Amino acid sequence: MVKEWRVSSRQLNCRGFQPTLTGLFQAEEPSPCLFSVAITYADRPMTDFTFRIGERVPLSARIEPVGPEYSIKWSSSDENIFTAVTDDATGVSATITGIGNGSATLTVTVGDIQAECTVRVGNH
């Protein structure tokens, strides 16, 4: 969406201070800055957890700041250990399912920022 702004100062954006022009100009409306992403279970950040083969675990991506729709991708480093399936159209929620014994990395990618979690799956 193109908008017109009248500016006569410096503006802070994601990349730091950027000089601006004085006067009337047109520019694309800036996208909000993404600062952090975390993998959460029951609203608690997770960097490591263990569960059983066949068990299904619901997870969420905590994205800050909350804003418009982001492109969110969940992935398993080894789908022989567990799979990750997005639960809804927003991509914020996913379910991981234990497939086989072992350890693998769960990654959620939002734009160019990632969060990772070590996932261990076993028969215990």
N, C-alpha and C positions, 0 to 999 in steps of 0.2 A: 504494500500500500504506500503510495507516495503522498507525502504531506509537505506543506510549506511551513518553515519556521523563520522567525526573525531572531537572530542571535548577535551578541556583541561581547562574548566572553569565551573563556575556555570551558570545555565540557569534559566531565569524567566519564569514560566508558570502560569496557572490560580490559582494554589494552593500556590504560593509563590516561594521562591528560593528552588531549589532541587539540591542536589549534583549530579555531573555527573562523569563518569569514564573518565580517560585519555586513549586514544587509539581508535581503530576502533571497532565499535559495530553495531549491527542491532537493529532497533526498529520500532514500528509502527509510522507513521507520526502523530504528535499530531493534534487533532481537534482544531479549533479556539475557543477561549473563548467567551461565550455569556455574555454580561455585562448588557443589559437592553432591556426591551420590553415595548412598550406603545401602547394603542389603540388610533387611530387617525381618525378624520373626517375632510376632506378637509385639510389634513396635519397639523391639530391642535390636540394636545393631549386632550383626553376626559377622565374625571373620573366620570362624571355625566351628563345625559341629559334626555330630555323628548320629546316624540313624540306621534303620534296618532295611534289608532287602524287602521290597514290596510295599514299604511304607511311603506315604505321600505327605509331603511337607509344604504348606502354603507359605510363600515369602512375598515380600514387597520391596520395591525400590523407594527409598526416601530421597527425594530430589529437592535441593535447596538452591535458589529460592523456588518456591512453588510458583508456577506460572503457566504459560501456554503449553500446548501439546509439544512434547519432546519425542524424538524417535528413540525408542527403548528396545534393546535387544538382550535377551537372556541366552546364555550358552554354557554347555558342559565341555570341559576339556577332554572327557572320555565318556561317551554315551554307553559304554559297556558297564560303567560304574553307576551312573545316574543320568536321567534325562531332565531337561528343563523345558516346560511348556508354558507359554504366556496364557493367562486366564481370561483376559478381557481385551477390548479394542485399544485401551489406553496403553497397555503394556506394563503398567505399574505393578501388577500382581502376576506371580507365576507359581506353578507347582512343580516341585522336583520329586521324582520317583526313583527309589533305590532299585537298581537292576542287578548289580553283582558286587562281590566283595572287592574292596580297594579304596583308594583315595583319588580324588580328582578336584579340579578347581571350577567353581561356579563363578561366572563373570556376568555382570550386568553392565551394558554399555549405553550411555546416554550422551548423544552427540559425540564428542571426542574425550569424554571422561568415563573412567571405568572404576568399578568396585569389584573386589574379588573376595571369595570365601572358600576355604578349604573344606571339602565335604568328604567324610569317611562313611562308607557303607559296609555293613557286616551282618552276620546272622545272630548277633547277641540280642 
